[in-house]
Amino acid sequence: MGVEIKTFTGPAILPHIEAVGKLRIEVFRAFPYLYEGDMAYERSYLHTFASAKNNVLVLALDGEAVVGASTALPLAEESENIKAPFQDYHVPMEEIFYFGESVLLPHYRGRGIGVQFFEEREAFAERRTNMQLMCFCGVVRPEDHPLRPSHYQPLNQFWENRGFRQTDLYCKIAWQDVDKEEETDKQLRFWTKKIKR
Ligand SMILES: CC(C)(COP(=O)(O)OP(=O)(O)OC[C@H]1O[C@@H](n2cnc3c(N)ncnc32)[C@H](O)[C@@H]1OP(=O)(O)O)[C@@H](O)C(=O)NCCC(=O)NCCS
């Protein structure tokens, strides 16, 4: 059986919080995120996401198993640290749609599911909101980071192929790295793309 892509919004997201939290912890453990996950934090973060207006969750399902997930919501519904770089931006905050994570188990990569995650969220932004711009941010790690695998391929080309462009806007998000004892701030760089109307 193939992998099924399903899109959820509003309260329909709630039943999937546990599965998405577990998946985020598993996938984000790898470079470049190196996230030492914590299910209590995941539940709280994902409940906040599930309560936001105009939110969207795209799931990749192999039978009953959630093997991939992708999220988006209005930037105005996000936390202050993520909104901060857009305070004096030329596009009003209320007209920006924010893409959260895309996480897919390694076994399912390279067969177009990540592209579908973008297409589903972009279709939602175009049809279900009146926003002008989409954005997301990716973590910036030094080239010589000790935990960078030798075969590591950055996602920059993949994101450019989806029509997103790098900006000079950055935000900070704190989490505990797998090789650290406590949370540290990470720098994340924003990418943007205009919404076609
Ligand atoms: C980001 C991520 C979800 C991408 O998933 P993916 O399913 O492997 O990506 P895809 O297979 O859709 O796309 C990869 C390439 O393969 C191509 N591709 C391969 N098979 C394909 C198919 N059957 N149909 C369409 N495209 C296909 C895509 O077109 C794309 O190439 P392109 O950029 O030249 O167009 C995945 O790499 C991941 O989970 N990474 C770890 C977490 C992470 O870093 N997330 C991002 C920040 S939150």
The ligand as an SDF file (V2000), in Angstrom:
LIG
                    3D

 48 50  0  0  0  0  0  0  0  0999 V2000
   12.5890   17.8750    4.2240 C   0  0  0  0  0  0  0  0  0  0  0  0
   12.0540   16.4880    3.9290 C   0  0  0  0  0  0  0  0  0  0  0  0
   10.6440   16.3630    4.5320 C   0  0  0  0  0  0  0  0  0  0  0  0
   11.9880   16.3280    2.3900 C   0  0  0  0  0  0  0  0  0  0  0  0
   11.3580   15.1300    2.1230 O   0  0  0  0  0  0  0  0  0  0  0  0
   11.4510   14.1930    0.8200 P   0  0  0  0  0  0  0  0  0  0  0  0
   10.1550   13.4870    0.7410 O   0  0  0  0  0  0  0  0  0  0  0  0
   12.6780   13.3780    0.8490 O   0  0  0  0  0  0  0  0  0  0  0  0
   11.5540   15.2200   -0.3860 O   0  0  0  0  0  0  0  0  0  0  0  0
   11.0210   14.8960   -1.8750 P   0  0  0  0  0  0  0  0  0  0  0  0
   11.2340   13.4710   -2.2080 O   0  0  0  0  0  0  0  0  0  0  0  0
    9.6260   15.4090   -2.0110 O   0  0  0  0  0  0  0  0  0  0  0  0
   11.9230   15.8720   -2.7150 O   0  0  0  0  0  0  0  0  0  0  0  0
   13.3090   15.6540   -2.8540 C   0  0  0  0  0  0  0  0  0  0  0  0
   13.6320   15.7150   -4.3150 C   0  0  0  0  0  0  0  0  0  0  0  0
   13.2890   14.5030   -4.9120 O   0  0  0  0  0  0  0  0  0  0  0  0
   12.4130   14.7050   -6.0240 C   0  0  0  0  0  0  0  0  0  0  0  0
   11.5470   13.5330   -6.1590 N   0  0  0  0  0  0  0  0  0  0  0  0
   11.9800   12.2840   -5.9590 C   0  0  0  0  0  0  0  0  0  0  0  0
   10.9820   11.4040   -6.2220 N   0  0  0  0  0  0  0  0  0  0  0  0
    9.9050   12.0980   -6.5590 C   0  0  0  0  0  0  0  0  0  0  0  0
    8.5900   11.7230   -6.9340 C   0  0  0  0  0  0  0  0  0  0  0  0
    8.2070   10.4610   -6.9970 N   0  0  0  0  0  0  0  0  0  0  0  0
    7.7050   12.7040   -7.1740 N   0  0  0  0  0  0  0  0  0  0  0  0
    8.0760   13.9760   -7.0900 C   0  0  0  0  0  0  0  0  0  0  0  0
    9.3330   14.3670   -6.7730 N   0  0  0  0  0  0  0  0  0  0  0  0
   10.2400   13.4410   -6.4990 C   0  0  0  0  0  0  0  0  0  0  0  0
   11.7570   16.0180   -5.7050 C   0  0  0  0  0  0  0  0  0  0  0  0
   11.2790   16.6480   -6.8590 O   0  0  0  0  0  0  0  0  0  0  0  0
   12.9020   16.7790   -5.0730 C   0  0  0  0  0  0  0  0  0  0  0  0
   13.8040   17.2710   -6.0220 O   0  0  0  0  0  0  0  0  0  0  0  0
   13.7900   18.7820   -6.5360 P   0  0  0  0  0  0  0  0  0  0  0  0
   14.0180   19.6680   -5.3270 O   0  0  0  0  0  0  0  0  0  0  0  0
   14.9200   18.7790   -7.5120 O   0  0  0  0  0  0  0  0  0  0  0  0
   12.4430   19.0210   -7.1540 O   0  0  0  0  0  0  0  0  0  0  0  0
   12.9750   15.3940    4.5170 C   0  0  0  0  0  0  0  0  0  0  0  0
   14.2380   15.5050    3.9320 O   0  0  0  0  0  0  0  0  0  0  0  0
   13.1490   15.4570    6.0330 C   0  0  0  0  0  0  0  0  0  0  0  0
   12.2770   15.0310    6.7980 O   0  0  0  0  0  0  0  0  0  0  0  0
   14.3220   15.9880    6.5010 N   0  0  0  0  0  0  0  0  0  0  0  0
   14.6600   16.0590    7.9310 C   0  0  0  0  0  0  0  0  0  0  0  0
   13.9180   17.1300    8.6820 C   0  0  0  0  0  0  0  0  0  0  0  0
   14.2050   18.5110    8.1530 C   0  0  0  0  0  0  0  0  0  0  0  0
   15.3470   18.9270    8.0260 O   0  0  0  0  0  0  0  0  0  0  0  0
   13.1230   19.2420    7.8420 N   0  0  0  0  0  0  0  0  0  0  0  0
   13.2040   20.5610    7.2750 C   0  0  0  0  0  0  0  0  0  0  0  0
   13.1570   21.6450    8.2630 C   0  0  0  0  0  0  0  0  0  0  0  0
   11.7220   21.6350    9.2980 S   0  0  0  0  0  0  0  0  0  0  0  0
  1  2  1  0
  2  3  1  0
  2  4  1  0
  2 36  1  0
  4  5  1  0
  5  6  1  0
  6  7  2  0
  6  8  1  0
  6  9  1  0
  9 10  1  0
 10 11  2  0
 10 12  1  0
 10 13  1  0
 13 14  1  0
 14 15  1  0
 15 16  1  0
 15 30  1  0
 16 17  1  0
 17 18  1  0
 17 28  1  0
 18 19  1  0
 18 27  1  0
 19 20  2  0
 20 21  1  0
 21 22  1  0
 21 27  2  0
 22 23  1  0
 22 24  2  0
 24 25  1  0
 25 26  2  0
 26 27  1  0
 28 29  1  0
 28 30  1  0
 30 31  1  0
 31 32  1  0
 32 33  2  0
 32 34  1  0
 32 35  1  0
 36 37  1  0
 36 38  1  0
 38 39  2  0
 38 40  1  0
 40 41  1  0
 41 42  1  0
 42 43  1  0
 43 44  2  0
 43 45  1  0
 45 46  1  0
 46 47  1  0
 47 48  1  0
M  END
$$$$
